[in-house]
Amino acid sequence: MARPIRETPILKGEDAFNFEMRRLKVENMSKEQRAENLRKLRDDVANAKVQIEWCW
């Protein structure tokens, strides 16, 4: 059987401060960057599908 999931601890003090600072410093991408990343991902997936040999 699986072990029970523990509760998420509440951050306090310096840990809470560090978490908040890292949360605020996240770099957001523009719509153009996201679209370019999606295009690259789709191209990579298409190329991978061509290279994969299926054995049934």
Helices and strands as residue ranges (DSSP letters): H 13-24, H 31-51
